[in-house]
Amino acid sequence: MIVTFEHASPDPDSSDYALDEACKFIAADDELRRRALERKRRPGLKQSHFDLYDAYRWPIVREGDLVGCSDGTEAKCEQALGLFRQRVSICGHMANKWGQRCLLLDTNCGPGGYVWESEFGNRHSRSLIRGTPLQFLRALAANGRIDTWSVAFMDIQQRHCDDLQRRIEECRRIRPERLPEIEVSCGDSVVLGPAWVREHFKSSERPYGLVVHDANNGLDPVLLGELGTLHQLEHVDFAMYVPAAKHKWHRQDISERLQFCNKSVWLIGPILRDHWQHAWLVGSNWPKDPGYLKLGFVRWDSAEGQQRWQTITTTYAQRRQTAA
């Protein structure tokens, strides 16, 4: 049994599982055998996606799956945990002081947690990844102030929402007092995100908290524009994990997309030295908030912030040309 979200790695020799047509877990070999027989009986039949799970029923993600994962993903999630711990503490304090509520809106939640098997890897090289949803819930459970929080996770893939719901139910069965009310929704976050905010918070309310936007395709200007116009989110920070290199390849202006958020202060986290040049960007309307600086973030308008900004928005050739 998994205790909360502290999933220990299973025995690499234990059996993997799959979901059958009735959405029940069966041995992976049995499901593969069934599919092979079905292909023989009905050649050319298009079969459903084959979802593989480990012994603890956590999804196994491999190269080419829709969940974005790379060698830097684990570092990203650890950065997220530190960020969430700090924001949960500060937002909870501010909410109690001013009689407001808190919210967490994750617009691209994925399965929440999964087992990563890298390219050319096998069951012995797998590593556990706790995504941003589980990292936030870990931070919230450790803080203890859950009564003021409303939490929503959204994803376009139904199977990811189902997997995240399983993780939440596992924790709720064991320690229900450590979790707030959580809504997991499948669909387009451009529609679902603003609708959820309006449904749970009156236009006169000014909750504290975070909007998390971590999409494989980078910053979604339509989503950010819809959320940025909501008065309810004036005191809510926007935390976005940006694949900067992807924006540069497609000649997309990051600064133009950030303007849709309507935040007056921008901070840049440490840049991961990976192929994508990933970095956390945080937008806030708090002019002075030392909490982010303690986590290695720098203000966009500082000297170091400008240096990081140049790194994620320009190519090496462009920087050399400018320096010359």
C-alpha positions, 0 to 999 in steps of 0.5 A, spaced: 500 500 500 502 506 498 502 511 504 500 518 501 505 520 495 511 517 498 511 511 493 517 507 494 520 504 487 517 497 487 522 490 486 524 491 478 522 484 478 515 485 479 510 484 474 507 490 470 500 491 469 495 494 464 488 496 463 483 492 460 477 494 456 473 494 462 478 499 465 481 493 470 488 492 472 490 485 469 497 483 468 501 486 462 503 480 459 495 477 459 493 484 456 498 483 450 497 476 449 489 478 448 491 484 443 495 479 439 490 474 438 485 480 437 490 482 431 490 475 428 482 475 428 481 482 425 487 484 421 488 491 421 484 493 427 486 499 430 487 498 438 486 502 443 492 506 447 496 501 451 497 504 458 502 500 462 503 501 470 508 498 475 506 494 481 503 500 485 499 502 479 503 508 477 503 509 470 509 508 466 511 513 461 516 512 455 519 516 450 514 518 445 508 519 450 504 525 451 507 526 458 513 531 457 519 528 460 526 528 460 533 528 464 531 535 467 524 533 469 526 530 476 530 537 478 524 541 475 519 537 480 524 538 486 524 546 484 516 546 484 516 542 491 520 548 494 516 553 490 509 550 493 512 549 500 514 557 500 507 559 497 503 555 501 506 558 507 505 565 505 499 565 502 496 561 508 498 567 512 496 572 508 489 569 507 488 568 515 490 575 516 485 578 511 480 573 511 481 571 504 481 564 501 487 560 497 487 557 490 491 552 486 489 552 479 494 547 475 492 547 467 496 542 465 496 537 470 498 530 467 497 524 471 500 527 477 506 522 478 509 516 474 515 512 473 519 514 467 523 509 463 528 513 458 529 511 451 533 505 451 532 504 458 528 498 462 525 496 468 531 496 472 533 504 470 526 506 471 525 513 476 519 515 480 517 522 478 512 526 482 509 531 478 506 538 480 500 536 482 503 531 487 508 536 489 503 541 491 499 536 495 505 534 499 507 541 500 499 543 503 499 536 507 505 538 510 503 545 512 496 543 515 492 549 513 488 546 508 481 549 510 482 555 506 484 552 500 480 550 493 484 546 488 483 544 481 487 540 476 485 540 469 488 536 463 486 535 456 487 527 456 482 523 460 487 517 462 491 522 465 485 525 469 484 518 471 491 516 473 491 523 478 484 521 481 487 514 483 493 518 486 488 522 490 484 517 492 490 513 495 492 518 499 485 520 501 483 513 504 489 513 508 490 520 511 483 524 509 484 530 513 491 532 510 487 533 503 482 539 501 477 539 496 480 537 490 477 537 483 480 534 477 477 535 470 478 533 463 478 538 457 480 544 454 483 549 460 482 555 456 474 553 457 475 550 464 480 554 468 476 561 467 470 557 469 472 554 475 475 561 478 468 564 476 464 558 479 468 558 486 470 565 487 465 571 487 468 577 482 469 581 489 473 576 492 481 576 492 484 570 494 491 568 494 495 562 491 498 560 484 496 558 477 501 553 474 501 553 467 506 547 465 505 545 458 509 541 453 507 546 447 510 552 451 506 558 454 498 558 451 497 566 450 489 564 449 489 561 456 493 566 459 489 572 456 483 569 459 486 568 466 489 575 466 483 578 465 479 575 471 479 580 477 479 574 482 486 573 480 489 579 482 493 576 488 494 570 485 501 569 482 502 565 475 508 560 475 509 557 469 515 552 466 517 554 460 521 550 454 525 557 452 528 553 446 522 551 443 519 558 443 526 561 440 525 555 434 518 557 433 520 565 433 515 566 439 516 572 443 515 570 450 515 577 453 509 578 449 505 572 452 507 574 459 503 581 458 497 577 457 497 575 465 497 582 467 502 582 472 507 587 474 513 583 477 516 578 473 521 573 476 526 568 473 528 561 476 535 558 475 535 555 468 536 548 467 542 546 462 538 541 458 536 541 451 530 545 452 533 551 456 527 550 461 526 555 467 520 557 472 517 564 470 513 567 476 508 573 475 506 577 481 503 583 483 506 583 490 512 589 489 516 586 494 516 578 496 523 576 498 520 569 498 522 567 491 529 570 492 530 565 497 529 560 492 534 562 487 529 566 483 531 573 480 527 579 478 526 580 471 529 588 471 535 586 475 542 585 472 542 577 473 535 577 471 536 580 464 542 576 463 537 570 464 532 573 460 537 574 454 539 566 455 532 564 454 530 569 449 536 569 444 540 564 441 548 563 442 549 566 435 545 572 437 548 574 443 555 573 440 553 578 434 550 583 439 557 582 443 561 584 437 
